């Protein structure tokens, strides 16, 4: 199971800066602004000495060459041939070397390229986000393990399960996914949870634990261990505790519409072990689970409408109604914006004709001047 983190993007060194560096060196080598004497010909009256070094004042020999031992003093002027000695560095806050590289802590080259050896910004594309819309979560229970954990299933209020991949004859139950679900994911690394939970209807009654249900499946990377995937199942009917962790699935597949997460072990959570008074039960495999869901691209407007509907009423609004409202709003907005851009908002459009209450004949501000003066005269 992925852990919810994104894969590290790959980087490539920008080769443009390398070409600029080579070109800069070529240009500087052909600079004719300073014409040194011909090779081997000393100035009149002077004899070239192979041991000559740069005087302490930092000025290079008159022949235009810099002895190997010479370096540019801090804050000094580089040699007249336009090159920087290998030992010379740019002072803090100074101008970067002419080869286009950036000294440590310096400013990047003015051509906007990335210096060799540095990583360019990631160029990845944004992943499309999908949201679970409906479906079914199926669970099977191992009765013998339940008995060892002092859990005896006495009653179920559940749907018909999908038993594909379950042990033959194992007791199984199904829980329908409700419209309150807001679980989102991407196809990065095949399948990567993003946010939200998968909400269900239905319940289970255990002897010694009571009735739990309306389960909520979520993902928490901090619960990802050697055996657990990070997915968990919480009771929202009674205890409001995480009852089970889901093991790493054998299958986590999304074909663009159908999401299948199958082959996960059903593990006793530390929270349930604490409720049962036996913390050693934590991590015990008591069955298995699979999720078969329908997902669609995330639609923020539709989600906002559903959240608002859930806030103002307990009545479950069908998804078809939410879709109709969403389409109507999007259509109205698109037509209004198009008309505004084209200048076709007519006088019959109520949006373009706001009524100014000050201009209405019934506004008391339109009374006579005398009445206003009388009224003012009665003020203390």
N, C-alpha and C positions, 0 to 999 in steps of 0.2 A: 504493500500500500504506500502511495506517496505520502510524504509527511507535511504536505501543504506548502513547502518552500519551493521557489522557482529554481530551475537549473541555472548554473552560472553561465552567463553569455560569453561567447568567444570573442576575442579581440584580434585585430590585425594591425601590424605596424603600417603607418602611412608612408608609402615610399616616395611621395612627392617631395617631402622635406629632404630626403637623401639626394634627389636630383637637384634641388635648389642649392644644397650644400656644395655639390660637385661643380655646379655652374658658377657659384660664387667664387670658388677657388680658381676656376679657369679664368674668370674675368679679372681677378686681382693679379694673376700672374702675367696678364698682358697689359696692365696699367702703364700708360706712357707719361703719366703726370710727372714722374721723376726719372731722369735719364742718367743712370750711373755710368761711370767711365767704362770704356771697352775693357773686356776681360784681359787681365795681364798688363794693362797700361796704367801706371801710377800717375797721379797729377804731376805737372811740371815741378821739378825741384824736390820731389818727395819720393821716398822709396818705400814700397809696400813691405810690411813686416808680417810674417805668418803668425807671430806671437801676439799681434796687436789685439787688445781687448777694449771693450767699451769703457771710456773714462768714468770716474765716479759720478759725474753729473748726468749720466744716463743718455748722452748723445752718441749715436752710432758713428763709426768711422766714415770719412768723407767718400769712401769708395762705394757707399750704398749697401754694403753687406753687413750682416750682423754675425759676429763670431758665435760659435756654438755655446760659449760660456755666458754670453750676454743675456740678460733678462730685462724686461721692462720694469722699472721701479714702480712701487705702488703709487697710483695717481699720475704716473708719467705718460709720455706719448709713445705709441707703438712705432716700430721701425717704419721708415718712409716707403718701404716696398709694399705696405698694406697688409702684411701678414702679422699674426700674433705668435710670438715664440711659444713653444710647447709648454714652458713653465708658467707662462703668464695667465692670469685669471682675471675675470672682470670683477672690479670692486663691487661691494654690495650697493645696489641701486644704480649701477652703471649701465652701459650699453652692452647688449649681448654680443658675442663674437660674430664676425662676419660670415661664418659658415652656417649660420641659421640655427645653431643648437642653443638650448636654453641652459644656462648654468644653474646649479642647485639653488632653488629659492628665487630664480630670476623670472623675467617676463617671457611669454612665449613668442616665437617669431612673428613678425608683423604680417606675414603672408597667410596666417591662420592655419598653418599645417601643424601636425603633431610631430615633435622631434623624434628621431629614431630612438627606439628602446622604450618609449612611453606608450601606454595603452590608450587607444582611441575610445571615445564614448561608445557605449553599446548601441547597436543599430537594430535591436529586435523589434518585432511588430507586436502590437497589443493583441492579447488573446481575447476571443469572443467569449462572453460569459453566458452560461445557460442556467435555467432555473427549473427545478423539479415542479411539475404541475399536478400529477396524479399517479396512481399506481397501487402497488400492494407490497407489504413486507410480510414474509412468511417465516415462521419459527418452528423448529421441532425441539422436543424436550426428551432427555434421557431419564426415564422414570427411576431407574436404579440409582443414578447419581443424585437425583432429587431426594430420594429417600435417605441417602447418606448425609445430605445437607439439611435433613429435617424439613424438607419442602414437599408438600403433597398437594398436587393440583386437584381442586375440588369442583371448579366451575369455570366456564369460559363464555365470553360474549365476543365472538370473533367471526371473521369471514372465512370463506373457503380458501385454503392456502394453495400455493404453488409448491408441490412436493418434489419438483425436479432436483435430483442430486441428494435428496434426503434418504436416510436408511429406510428400507421397506418396513412398514408396520409401526414406525415411530409416531407417537402422538404429535400432531402438528396443528397449528392455528395460523390464521392470516389476519392482518390488520390493514384496513384501507387507508391510503394516504389522503388527507383532507386538504381543501383549498387554503388552509391557514399556513401551509408549507411555504417556506421562503429560502430553501436550501439552494445555493448556487455553486457552480463549479466551472472549470475550464478544461480544455483538452490538452493542456500543457503536460508533457510527460505521459500522455495517454489519458490521465484523469487526475485532476487536482482540485480538492475542495477549496472553496473560497470563503463562504459565510453562510449563516442561517441554519435552520433545522428542518427535518422532515417530520411533519405532524401526522398522527394517526387517530383513529377511533377504535374502540374495543377495549376489553379488559380481561384479566385473569384473576382468579381467586385461589389463594394458597392457604392451606391450614397452617396456622401459626404466624402468618404474615398479613393476611387480609386481602382485600381487593385492590389491585393496582392496574393502571391502564392509561388510555389516551396517551400512548407512549410518544416520546419525542426523541428522534435520532439526531445527534449532532456530531461534530468533529472537533476534537481538542488535541493539537499536536503534543501537548505535554503528557497525554495519556498513551502516547505511542511507545511501546516497549518491545522486548524481544518476541512477545506472544500477542500483544494487543496492537490493533491498527491505528488507534486514535479515535475511532468511531465508538459511540456509547449509546445506550438506551436508557432514558430517564422516565420515571413515573411522574405524570402531571395530575393524576386523579386523587392521590392520597398523600404519599410520603414526600413528593417533590425531590426525590433522591435518584441518583444514577444507580440503576439496579444491575446492569450488565455492560460489559465491554465486548466489542466485536473483534475477533482475531483477524489476522491478515487474510484477505479473501483470495480464493483461487482465481476468481474472475472479476475484473473491474473494467467493463466495456461500455462505450457509448458510440452508437452508430449515427448520430446526428438527430435522433428522436427518442430512441429507447436506451435507458441506462440500466445496466445489469451489474449488480454487485453480489456475487454468489460464492458459496463455499467458506463462509466465515464461521468460526467457532463462537459459541455463546458462552461467555466467561462471567463468573460471579465477580461483581465489582467489590472493591474494598468497602464501599458504602453499604452494600447489601450484607456483606459479611459482618459488618458492625451491627446492623439492624438485627441480624440473627444471633448475635452474641458469640460468634465464632470467627475471629479474624483470620484463622488459618484457611478458611474457605476461599479467600480472595484468589482469583485466578483459576478456580476450578472450572473445567469444561463441562457444562451441563446440557449441551445441545448444539444447535447450529441455526443460522439465519441466512436469508437472501432478500435482496431488494430488487423489485422489478418496477421501474418507474418510467413515466413519459416526461420528457423535458423539452423545453423550448427556449429560444434566445430570450435573455432577460429583457423585460419591457418596464422601465421605471415608471411610466405614466400609469399603466395598468396596475402595477403594484401599489402605487400611491392611492389610486381609486379604491382598491380592495382594502387597504389599511384604513382609509376613511370610513368605508362601509362597515368594517368590523368595529370601528370605534363608536359609531352612532347606533348600531343595532346588533342584536344577537342572532338575527335571522341570517342564515347562510345564503349569500348571493351566488347564483349559478355563474360559472365561468363565462357562459355565453352572454350573459347580461353585462358582465364586466367588459368583455370584448366589444360589445355593441356601444357601450358608453365611451370606451377608449377611441374607437373608430370615429364616432360622431364628433368628439372633441378635436381629434387630429384633423378631421376634414374641415371643421369650422375654422380652426386656426390657420390651416394652409390656405383656404380661400380668402380669409380676411387679410392675411399678410400679402398674398398675391395681388389683391385688389388695391391695397395701400401702396404697394410698389408701383403698380401701373396707373395709379391715380383714378381708379374707377369706383372709389367709395362714393355712392350716390347719396342724394338728399334723403332718400327713403330709408337709408341705413340708420337705425336708432343709435348706433355707436357714434356716428358723426354728427348727431344732433342733440347734444346735451342741453337740457333746459336750465336756464339761469334763473334761479328763484327770485333774484333781485328785480328782474324785468317783468314779473307777473303783476297784473293790476291789483291783486288782493294783498300785495305786500304793504304793510303799514308804513314803510318808509316813504311811500308815495302820498302821504297825507298833506294837507295844506300847510303853508308856512305859518299862518296864524295859530293853528292848533299846536304846532311845535313850540312856538314862542310861549303860548299860554302854559303848556306843560312844563317848560323850563322855568317859567316864572313862579310856579308853585313849589319848586324845590327849595328846601331850607338853606 
